[in-house]
Amino acid sequence: MSGKPSRPVSHEDLMRFLDGEATPEERTDIEMRLSASSELRREFAIFVSMKEEFQDLSFVSYDDDSVWNRIRTRITTPVGWMLTLAGFTGWLGYGIWVLVKSPTAMLVKLTTGAIVIGILVLLAQVILDRYREYGTDPYRNVHR
C-alpha cells in the first residue's frame, strides 16, 4: 500500500473480485485485506457460496414428453376436475336444500347466503388472478 488511506472493501468490490472483473491493483489490495481480516473472509465465503448456489439454478423446462405425462394429461386431469365439480355441486345443492328447509328466520338465511356467495366470489377471483398470472410468470420454469 502506498500510504494513502484506503476505503473499506464494498460488496461490489468483493463480487468483482469473485467474478474476475477487478483490476490487478484491486485484486492485490483485496487479497491483502482478505488475508488480514477474518470478517472479510467470512463475507467473501458467503458470496462464494451464493455464486455456487446461483450456478446450480436451471432455466430448463422439465416437461418431458413421456407416456405417463400424456396419460396424466388426457385422463387424470379431466377426471379430477369432473369429480371436483360434481362434489362441489352436490355440496352446494345440499347446503341450499338444508338452508331452505331450516326453520330459521329469512334474514338469517339471506345473510348466511350473502356470506357464502361473497366467499365464493372472492375465491373465484383469487383463482382467476393466479391463472392469469401463471401465463406471464417469468419464474415458472425455474427449477432447483
C-alpha positions as MATLAB code, in Angstrom:
seq = 'MSGKPSRPVSHEDLMRFLDGEATPEERTDIEMRLSASSELRREFAIFVSMKEEFQDLSFVSYDDDSVWNRIRTRITTPVGWMLTLAGFTGWLGYGIWVLVKSPTAMLVKLTTGAIVIGILVLLAQVILDRYREYGTDPYRNVHR';
ca = [
       0.000    0.000    0.000;
       1.266    3.456   -0.782;
       0.465    5.238    2.475;
      -2.795    6.752    1.286;
      -5.876    5.945    3.363;
      -7.773    3.116    1.713;
     -11.508    2.825    1.610;
     -13.250   -0.262    3.004;
     -13.929   -3.161    0.652;
     -17.532   -2.980   -0.523;
     -19.794   -5.843   -1.532;
     -19.459   -4.707   -5.136;
     -15.667   -4.939   -4.851;
     -15.922   -8.474   -3.479;
     -18.265   -9.519   -6.292;
     -15.984   -8.020   -8.957;
     -13.041   -9.841   -7.352;
     -15.014  -13.098   -7.307;
     -16.097  -12.696  -10.942;
     -12.564  -11.832  -12.070;
     -13.529   -8.285  -13.080;
     -11.226   -6.429  -10.655;
      -8.108   -4.659  -11.886;
      -4.752   -6.162  -10.883;
      -4.235   -3.401   -8.290;
      -7.688   -4.032   -6.812;
      -7.038   -7.792   -6.775;
      -3.789   -7.313   -4.871;
      -5.446   -4.924   -2.396;
      -8.428   -7.236   -1.807;
      -6.195  -10.313   -1.417;
      -4.130   -8.481    1.228;
      -7.277   -7.405    3.058;
      -8.732  -10.933    2.880;
      -5.583  -12.351    4.471;
      -5.759   -9.725    7.227;
      -9.480   -9.743    8.088;
     -11.483  -12.772    9.196;
     -14.741  -10.797    8.867;
     -13.956  -10.010    5.231;
     -13.077  -13.687    4.610;
     -16.456  -14.660    6.098;
     -18.294  -12.245    3.797;
     -16.278  -13.489    0.841;
     -17.152  -17.114    1.721;
     -20.827  -16.136    1.767;
     -20.501  -14.614   -1.715;
     -18.699  -17.720   -2.991;
     -21.498  -19.888   -1.593;
     -24.197  -17.681   -3.164;
     -22.430  -17.797   -6.526;
     -22.306  -21.607   -6.392;
     -25.989  -21.768   -5.456;
     -26.983  -19.484   -8.324;
     -24.934  -21.500  -10.788;
     -26.933  -24.590   -9.790;
     -30.192  -22.954  -10.881;
     -31.562  -24.200  -14.150;
     -33.891  -22.492  -16.553;
     -34.510  -25.680  -18.497;
     -38.050  -26.944  -18.620;
     -38.512  -30.419  -17.174;
     -41.599  -31.171  -19.237;
     -40.568  -34.412  -20.868;
     -42.956  -35.926  -23.357;
     -43.272  -39.327  -21.705;
     -46.176  -41.722  -21.978;
     -47.109  -41.176  -18.337;
     -47.336  -37.409  -18.758;
     -49.680  -37.884  -21.705;
     -51.828  -40.325  -19.698;
     -51.972  -37.910  -16.786;
     -52.876  -35.016  -19.053;
     -55.523  -36.855  -21.055;
     -57.196  -38.886  -18.302;
     -56.431  -37.954  -14.730;
     -56.663  -34.173  -15.005;
     -60.149  -34.090  -16.606;
     -61.399  -36.827  -14.254;
     -60.127  -34.862  -11.276;
     -61.871  -31.702  -12.455;
     -65.129  -33.577  -13.100;
     -65.082  -35.163   -9.632;
     -64.276  -31.837   -8.014;
     -67.099  -30.042   -9.826;
     -69.567  -32.873   -9.113;
     -68.661  -32.874   -5.427;
     -68.873  -29.094   -5.197;
     -72.244  -29.063   -6.973;
     -73.590  -31.779   -4.674;
     -72.294  -29.996   -1.591;
     -73.751  -26.679   -2.746;
     -77.124  -28.257   -3.583;
     -77.304  -29.975   -0.207;
     -76.373  -26.742    1.566;
     -79.108  -24.825   -0.268;
     -81.659  -27.552    0.479;
     -80.784  -27.520    4.210;
     -80.915  -23.716    4.286;
     -84.323  -23.585    2.594;
     -85.839  -26.350    4.769;
     -84.496  -24.997    8.070;
     -86.907  -23.206   10.403;
     -84.632  -20.183   10.894;
     -85.677  -16.632   10.032;
     -85.406  -15.419    6.427;
     -82.965  -12.641    7.453;
     -80.528  -15.226    8.839;
     -80.855  -17.279    5.671;
     -80.181  -14.261    3.447;
     -77.164  -13.074    5.433;
     -75.715  -16.584    5.510;
     -76.241  -16.874    1.769;
     -74.601  -13.475    1.219;
     -71.546  -14.523    3.251;
     -71.186  -17.812    1.373;
     -71.655  -16.171   -2.020;
     -69.152  -13.442   -1.087;
     -66.537  -16.001   -0.064;
     -67.102  -17.973   -3.273;
     -66.771  -14.823   -5.391;
     -63.509  -13.883   -3.632;
     -62.172  -17.415   -4.038;
     -63.066  -17.421   -7.731;
     -61.332  -14.045   -8.165;
     -58.141  -15.316   -6.491;
     -58.141  -18.437   -8.675;
     -58.707  -16.351  -11.813;
     -55.914  -13.916  -10.868;
     -53.478  -16.774  -10.204;
     -54.408  -18.367  -13.547;
     -53.791  -15.099  -15.403;
     -50.506  -14.515  -13.566;
     -49.284  -18.040  -14.312;
     -49.323  -17.290  -18.030;
     -46.910  -14.369  -17.655;
     -44.841  -15.534  -14.644;
     -41.170  -15.264  -15.699;
     -40.067  -17.687  -12.957;
     -42.444  -20.579  -13.598;
     -39.824  -22.687  -15.404;
     -37.071  -22.142  -12.831;
     -36.326  -25.411  -11.088;
     -33.756  -26.155   -8.450;
];
